[in-house]
Amino acid sequence: MSERLASGARTVVFAALEQVVDAVVACDRVGRVVLFNAAAERLWARDRAEMLGHEISTALPELGSAFDGAASGVPSTLTFELRDGRRALGAVTVSRIAADGDETLVAMVRDVTTDMGWREESRLLATAADETDRAIVITDADRRIVYTNRIFTEMFGYQRAEIIGRPWQETLDDRHLSPEILQRLRRRTETSSRFSDELRVRDKSGREIWVNLAVNAVRDGAGKVRNVVATLADITRVKQVQILQRDVLEAVANDVPLKAVMRLICERVEAVAPEVRCSVLEVGDDRKLHLLAAPSLPVALNEAVEGFPLAIAGSCPTAALRGEPVITTDIENDPLWAAYTEVAVPFGLRACWSSPIKLRDGRVAGTFAFYFAERRSPSPWHEQLVAICLHLSMLALERHTTQQHIA
């Protein structure tokens, strides 16, 4: 930016610049310091007497580089060193003033070190909030949402613009959040600084989600709630497994028929992990496999495996014979399946993981298998599910055997 002043006006301008709160340094056309105001003295901790008349490139090299650039009036940021060795950030605007046939360059410098520090800290906090694996929501004193992190939008399917300003219970409320539960949450928020709870809620599409809710109430000096910070961890899988175990154990304890128990296990697992189809086979006294449950597998495969002898053929007969898991990541090209692909591949089955069900005495009583529609290995989640299902299947088979002996 360039300004042309009338004769004698520069003195008035310099007097005004002496009073501004920002540091001001002015140089003549050859780069000598002609103004170093009181704010500049405070910023650099230097007396103007040691600055006036000296070349800016020597006295303050960083600022000299700003003068060397085009004086556009557009603020820029530079890093400069203070007399005590500290580094500081300054927002610099350089202008030209022409008066009395001479030209002066004027730099106005504002120390933005603290502002930049807060900005960087805010950026880091926002990054931490977005990269955590828990959803975060913050409300104001009226329980209206003022902030959500990225995981919250991913978990519940809402964009931030859809929920900012809305009461939090409108976002999470559904038939599971009864008035009694809502009242309990409000009461605990008012009386406790922090607490946790488990809730069953729904996302935007209506999908059921179990969450572990941790609430921290932020209070003002008078003790009134100013904000509520809540983190939500998705524990849906944990709760589904707990429900699976509870329902199966209850069925076994009530002597529900073995095939019905095994079907219950398969159906619950397929609901928890829709990408798998389950099969439970029993090893009979004839040393052959017999179908207990496979509600989602093709009839052709179930018929082919019924009465199949234990042998190195396919995944389940091999697992039963060896007494160890058999992972077939590619049914179509695995030698174990060479003679049986026609009962699997045409029906979209591409991989199989079969595990032996062992009784407490070590005998193999059956197999539990996962089938997949893609070529793949089981994930850690699948491994966790199978371990639980093998234990439940073992309990059901032992209970069934005991009941048969009693009969």
C-alpha positions as CSV (number, residue, x, y, z in Angstrom):
1,M,0.0,0.0,0.0
2,S,1.4,3.4,-0.9
3,E,0.4,6.8,0.5
4,R,1.5,10.2,-0.7
5,L,1.4,12.9,2.0
6,A,1.6,16.7,1.9
7,S,4.8,18.4,3.0
8,G,5.3,18.2,6.7
9,A,2.6,15.6,7.2
10,R,5.0,12.8,7.8
11,T,5.9,14.3,11.2
12,V,2.2,14.2,12.1
13,V,1.9,10.6,10.9
14,F,5.0,9.5,12.8
15,A,3.6,11.1,16.0
16,A,0.4,9.1,15.5
17,L,2.3,5.9,14.8
18,E,4.2,6.4,18.1
19,Q,0.9,5.9,20.0
20,V,-0.5,2.8,18.3
21,V,-0.5,-0.5,20.2
22,D,1.3,-2.5,17.5
23,A,5.0,-2.3,17.0
24,V,5.9,0.1,14.2
25,V,9.3,0.3,12.5
26,A,9.9,2.7,9.6
27,C,12.9,2.9,7.3
28,D,14.0,5.4,4.7
29,R,14.7,4.6,1.1
30,V,18.2,3.2,1.9
31,G,16.9,1.0,4.7
32,R,17.9,3.0,7.8
33,V,15.6,2.9,10.8
34,V,13.8,6.3,11.2
35,L,11.0,5.2,13.6
36,F,11.0,2.7,16.3
37,N,7.9,3.2,18.5
38,A,7.3,2.4,22.1
39,A,5.5,-0.9,21.2
40,A,8.5,-1.9,19.1
41,E,10.7,-1.3,22.1
42,R,8.6,-3.5,24.3
43,L,8.3,-6.3,21.6
44,W,12.0,-6.5,20.9
45,A,13.2,-5.3,24.3
46,R,15.5,-2.8,22.6
47,D,15.8,1.0,23.1
48,R,15.1,3.1,20.1
49,A,18.4,4.9,20.6
50,E,20.2,1.8,19.6
51,M,18.0,1.3,16.5
52,L,17.5,4.7,14.9
53,G,19.9,5.3,12.1
54,H,21.0,1.6,11.8
55,E,20.3,-0.5,8.8
56,I,17.2,-2.7,9.3
57,S,18.8,-5.7,7.6
58,T,21.5,-5.7,10.3
59,A,19.5,-4.6,13.3
60,L,16.5,-6.8,12.6
61,P,17.3,-9.2,9.8
62,E,13.9,-11.0,9.8
63,L,12.0,-7.7,9.5
64,G,14.5,-6.5,6.9
65,S,13.3,-9.4,4.7
66,A,9.8,-8.1,5.0
67,F,10.9,-4.7,3.8
68,D,12.7,-6.3,0.9
69,G,9.4,-7.8,-0.3
70,A,6.7,-5.9,-2.1
71,A,5.0,-3.4,0.2
72,S,1.5,-4.5,-0.7
73,G,-0.3,-3.8,2.5
74,V,-1.3,-7.5,2.7
75,P,-0.4,-9.0,6.1
76,S,2.2,-11.8,6.2
77,T,3.6,-13.8,9.1
78,L,7.2,-14.1,10.0
79,T,9.2,-15.7,12.7
80,F,11.7,-13.5,14.5
81,E,14.1,-13.8,17.4
82,L,13.7,-11.6,20.5
83,R,16.7,-10.3,22.4
84,D,16.3,-13.0,25.1
85,G,16.6,-15.7,22.5
86,R,12.9,-16.6,22.3
87,R,11.3,-17.1,18.9
88,A,8.1,-15.2,18.2
89,L,5.5,-15.0,15.5
90,G,4.5,-11.6,14.1
91,A,1.8,-10.5,11.6
92,V,3.5,-7.9,9.5
93,T,2.0,-5.3,7.2
94,V,4.4,-3.1,5.1
95,S,3.3,0.2,3.5
96,R,5.0,3.0,1.6
97,I,4.6,6.6,2.6
98,A,5.8,9.3,0.3
99,A,6.2,12.9,1.6
100,D,8.5,15.9,1.0
101,G,10.0,14.1,-2.0
102,D,11.1,11.2,0.1
103,E,9.8,7.7,0.6
104,T,9.4,5.8,3.8
105,L,8.6,2.1,4.4
106,V,6.5,1.5,7.4
107,A,6.1,-2.0,9.0
108,M,3.4,-2.6,11.5
109,V,4.0,-5.8,13.5
110,R,1.6,-7.5,15.8
111,D,2.8,-10.3,18.1
112,V,0.6,-13.3,17.3
113,T,2.6,-15.9,19.1
114,T,-0.1,-16.5,21.8
115,D,-2.8,-16.5,19.2
116,M,-1.0,-19.0,17.0
117,G,-0.3,-21.1,20.0
118,W,-3.9,-21.2,20.9
119,R,-4.8,-21.9,17.3
120,E,-2.3,-24.8,17.1
121,E,-3.5,-26.2,20.5
122,S,-7.1,-26.0,19.2
123,R,-6.1,-27.8,16.0
124,L,-4.4,-30.5,18.0
125,L,-7.4,-30.9,20.3
126,A,-9.8,-31.1,17.3
127,T,-7.5,-33.7,15.7
128,A,-7.4,-35.7,18.9
129,A,-11.2,-35.6,19.2
130,D,-11.7,-36.6,15.6
131,E,-9.1,-39.5,15.7
132,T,-10.4,-41.1,18.9
133,D,-12.5,-44.3,18.5
134,R,-15.2,-42.9,20.7
135,A,-18.0,-40.5,19.7
136,I,-18.0,-37.2,21.5
137,V,-20.9,-34.8,21.9
138,I,-21.0,-31.6,23.9
139,T,-24.1,-29.8,24.9
140,D,-24.8,-26.4,26.4
141,A,-26.7,-25.7,29.6
142,D,-30.0,-26.4,27.9
143,R,-28.7,-29.8,26.7
144,R,-28.6,-28.6,23.1
145,I,-25.8,-30.0,21.0
146,V,-23.0,-27.5,20.3
147,Y,-20.3,-29.9,19.1
148,T,-19.8,-33.5,17.8
149,N,-16.7,-35.2,16.5
150,R,-16.2,-37.1,13.3
151,I,-16.8,-40.5,15.0
152,F,-20.2,-39.3,16.2
153,T,-21.3,-38.5,12.7
154,E,-20.0,-41.8,11.4
155,M,-21.5,-43.8,14.2
156,F,-25.0,-42.3,14.0
157,G,-25.2,-41.2,10.4
158,Y,-25.9,-37.5,11.1
159,Q,-24.0,-34.6,9.5
160,R,-23.1,-32.0,12.1
161,A,-25.3,-29.3,10.5
162,E,-28.3,-31.6,11.1
163,I,-27.9,-31.9,14.9
164,I,-26.1,-28.7,16.1
165,G,-28.6,-26.8,18.2
166,R,-30.9,-29.8,18.7
167,P,-31.6,-31.4,22.1
168,W,-29.4,-34.4,22.4
169,Q,-32.3,-36.8,23.3
170,E,-33.9,-36.0,19.9
171,T,-30.8,-37.4,18.3
172,L,-30.5,-40.6,20.4
173,D,-34.1,-41.0,21.6
174,D,-36.1,-44.1,20.5
175,R,-38.4,-46.6,22.2
176,H,-35.6,-47.9,24.4
177,L,-35.0,-44.5,26.0
178,S,-38.1,-44.5,28.3
179,P,-39.0,-41.4,30.3
180,E,-37.6,-43.1,33.3
181,I,-34.2,-43.6,31.7
182,L,-34.2,-40.0,30.5
183,Q,-35.1,-38.7,34.0
184,R,-32.4,-40.9,35.5
185,L,-29.8,-39.4,33.1
186,R,-31.0,-35.8,33.9
187,R,-30.9,-36.4,37.6
188,R,-27.4,-37.9,37.5
189,T,-26.1,-35.1,35.4
190,E,-27.4,-32.5,37.9
191,T,-26.1,-34.3,40.9
192,S,-22.8,-35.9,39.7
193,S,-19.8,-34.5,38.0
194,R,-19.3,-37.7,36.0
195,F,-21.0,-41.0,35.6
196,S,-21.4,-43.8,33.0
197,D,-24.3,-45.9,31.8
198,E,-25.1,-48.4,29.1
199,L,-27.9,-47.5,26.7
200,R,-29.6,-49.0,23.6
201,V,-30.2,-46.3,21.0
202,R,-30.7,-46.0,17.3
203,D,-28.8,-44.3,14.5
204,K,-30.4,-42.1,11.8
205,S,-31.4,-45.1,9.8
206,G,-33.0,-46.9,12.7
207,R,-30.1,-49.4,13.3
208,E,-29.9,-50.5,16.9
209,I,-26.7,-49.5,18.7
210,W,-25.6,-50.3,22.2
211,V,-23.3,-47.6,23.7
212,N,-21.3,-47.1,26.8
213,L,-22.1,-43.5,27.8
214,A,-19.6,-41.6,29.9
215,V,-20.8,-38.2,31.0
216,N,-18.9,-35.3,32.5
217,A,-20.8,-32.2,33.6
218,V,-18.8,-28.9,33.4
219,R,-20.0,-26.4,36.0
220,D,-19.6,-22.7,36.5
221,G,-18.4,-21.0,39.6
222,A,-21.9,-21.2,41.1
223,G,-22.0,-25.0,40.5
224,K,-24.6,-24.8,37.7
225,V,-24.1,-27.1,34.7
226,R,-22.6,-25.0,31.9
227,N,-21.8,-27.8,29.4
228,V,-22.1,-31.6,29.3
229,V,-19.4,-33.6,27.6
230,A,-20.4,-37.1,26.7
231,T,-18.3,-39.9,25.1
232,L,-20.0,-42.9,23.6
233,A,-18.3,-46.2,22.8
234,D,-20.0,-48.6,20.5
235,I,-20.4,-51.9,22.5
236,T,-23.0,-53.4,20.2
237,R,-20.9,-56.5,19.5
238,V,-20.2,-57.0,23.2
239,K,-23.9,-56.8,24.1
240,Q,-24.9,-59.0,21.2
241,V,-22.5,-61.7,22.3
242,Q,-23.7,-61.4,25.9
243,I,-27.3,-61.8,24.7
244,L,-26.3,-64.7,22.5
245,Q,-24.7,-66.4,25.5
246,R,-27.5,-65.7,27.8
247,D,-30.2,-67.0,25.4
248,V,-28.3,-70.1,24.4
249,L,-27.5,-71.0,28.0
250,E,-31.1,-70.5,29.0
251,A,-32.2,-72.8,26.2
252,V,-29.7,-75.5,27.2
253,A,-30.8,-75.2,30.8
254,N,-34.5,-75.6,29.8
255,D,-33.6,-78.7,27.7
256,V,-34.6,-77.2,24.4
257,P,-34.0,-79.8,21.7
258,L,-30.4,-79.9,20.4
259,K,-31.2,-79.0,16.8
260,A,-33.2,-76.0,18.0
261,V,-30.4,-74.8,20.2
262,M,-27.9,-75.1,17.3
263,R,-30.2,-73.3,15.0
264,L,-30.6,-70.5,17.6
265,I,-26.8,-70.2,17.7
266,C,-26.5,-70.0,13.9
267,E,-29.3,-67.4,13.5
268,R,-27.9,-65.2,16.3
269,V,-24.4,-65.3,14.9
270,E,-25.7,-64.5,11.4
271,A,-27.5,-61.5,12.8
272,V,-24.4,-60.3,14.5
273,A,-22.1,-61.0,11.5
274,P,-24.3,-60.8,8.3
275,E,-21.3,-61.7,6.2
276,V,-21.2,-65.3,7.4
277,R,-23.4,-68.3,7.1
278,C,-23.1,-71.0,9.7
279,S,-23.2,-74.7,9.9
280,V,-23.2,-77.1,12.8
281,L,-22.6,-80.8,12.3
282,E,-22.5,-83.7,14.7
283,V,-20.1,-86.7,14.6
284,G,-22.4,-89.7,15.1
285,D,-21.6,-93.1,16.6
286,D,-21.2,-94.2,12.9
287,R,-18.2,-91.8,12.5
288,K,-20.2,-89.8,10.0
289,L,-21.3,-86.2,10.0
290,H,-25.0,-85.4,10.6
291,L,-26.6,-82.0,10.1
292,L,-27.7,-80.2,13.3
293,A,-28.2,-76.7,11.9
294,A,-27.4,-74.6,8.7
295,P,-30.4,-72.3,8.2
296,S,-28.8,-70.2,5.5
297,L,-26.8,-72.7,3.5
298,P,-28.0,-74.2,0.2
299,V,-29.9,-77.5,0.4
300,A,-27.5,-79.1,-2.0
301,L,-24.6,-78.6,0.4
302,N,-26.6,-79.8,3.4
303,E,-27.6,-82.9,1.6
304,A,-24.1,-83.6,0.4
305,V,-22.6,-83.4,3.9
306,E,-25.3,-85.4,5.6
307,G,-23.9,-88.9,6.4
308,F,-20.5,-87.9,5.0
309,P,-17.7,-90.0,6.6
310,L,-14.8,-88.3,8.4
311,A,-12.1,-87.9,5.7
312,I,-9.6,-85.5,4.1
313,A,-12.3,-84.0,1.9
314,G,-13.9,-80.6,2.2
315,S,-13.5,-78.4,5.3
316,C,-15.8,-80.0,7.9
317,P,-15.0,-83.7,7.4
318,T,-11.3,-82.8,7.5
319,A,-11.6,-80.7,10.6
320,A,-13.6,-83.5,12.3
321,L,-11.0,-86.1,11.3
322,R,-7.9,-84.1,12.3
323,G,-9.4,-82.5,15.4
324,E,-8.1,-79.1,14.3
325,P,-9.5,-76.1,12.4
326,V,-9.4,-76.1,8.7
327,I,-9.3,-72.7,6.9
328,T,-10.2,-72.7,3.2
329,T,-9.7,-69.2,1.8
330,D,-10.6,-70.2,-1.7
331,I,-13.1,-73.1,-2.1
332,E,-12.9,-73.1,-5.9
333,N,-9.2,-73.7,-6.0
334,D,-8.5,-75.7,-2.8
335,P,-7.6,-79.4,-3.3
336,L,-9.8,-80.3,-0.3
337,W,-12.9,-79.1,-2.2
338,A,-11.9,-80.3,-5.7
339,A,-14.7,-82.9,-5.9
340,Y,-17.3,-80.7,-4.1
341,T,-17.2,-77.2,-5.6
342,E,-20.5,-77.7,-7.4
343,V,-22.4,-77.7,-4.1
344,A,-20.8,-74.5,-2.9
345,V,-19.4,-72.2,-5.6
346,P,-22.6,-71.9,-7.7
347,F,-24.4,-70.8,-4.5
348,G,-21.9,-67.9,-3.8
349,L,-19.8,-69.7,-1.2
350,R,-16.2,-68.8,-1.7
351,A,-14.5,-69.6,1.6
352,C,-15.0,-71.8,4.7
353,W,-13.6,-72.0,8.1
354,S,-14.5,-75.2,10.0
355,S,-13.5,-75.9,13.7
356,P,-14.0,-79.1,15.6
357,I,-16.3,-79.1,18.6
358,K,-14.5,-80.9,21.4
359,L,-16.0,-82.2,24.5
360,R,-14.3,-81.7,27.8
361,D,-12.7,-85.2,27.5
362,G,-11.1,-84.2,24.2
363,R,-13.4,-86.2,21.9
364,V,-14.5,-84.5,18.7
365,A,-18.3,-84.3,18.9
366,G,-18.9,-82.2,15.8
367,T,-17.9,-79.2,13.7
368,F,-18.9,-75.5,13.7
369,A,-18.2,-73.7,10.4
370,F,-18.4,-70.2,8.9
371,Y,-18.9,-69.8,5.2
372,F,-18.1,-66.6,3.4
373,A,-19.3,-65.1,0.0
374,E,-15.8,-63.9,-0.7
375,R,-12.3,-65.4,-0.7
376,R,-10.9,-64.5,2.7
377,S,-9.6,-65.6,6.0
378,P,-11.5,-65.1,9.3
379,S,-11.0,-61.8,11.1
380,P,-10.2,-61.4,14.8
381,W,-13.9,-60.7,15.3
382,H,-14.8,-64.0,13.6
383,E,-12.3,-65.8,15.8
384,Q,-13.9,-64.4,18.9
385,L,-17.4,-65.4,17.7
386,V,-16.3,-68.9,16.8
387,A,-14.6,-69.4,20.2
388,I,-17.8,-68.5,22.0
389,C,-19.9,-70.7,19.7
390,L,-17.6,-73.7,20.1
391,H,-18.0,-73.4,23.9
392,L,-21.8,-73.0,23.7
393,S,-22.0,-75.9,21.2
394,M,-19.9,-78.1,23.5
395,L,-22.2,-77.4,26.4
396,A,-25.3,-78.1,24.3
397,L,-23.9,-81.4,23.0
398,E,-22.8,-82.5,26.5
399,R,-26.2,-81.7,27.9
400,H,-27.8,-83.6,25.1
401,T,-25.6,-86.6,25.7
402,T,-26.3,-86.5,29.4
403,Q,-30.1,-86.4,28.8
404,Q,-29.9,-89.3,26.4
405,H,-28.0,-91.4,29.0
406,I,-30.7,-90.5,31.6
407,A,-33.4,-91.5,29.2
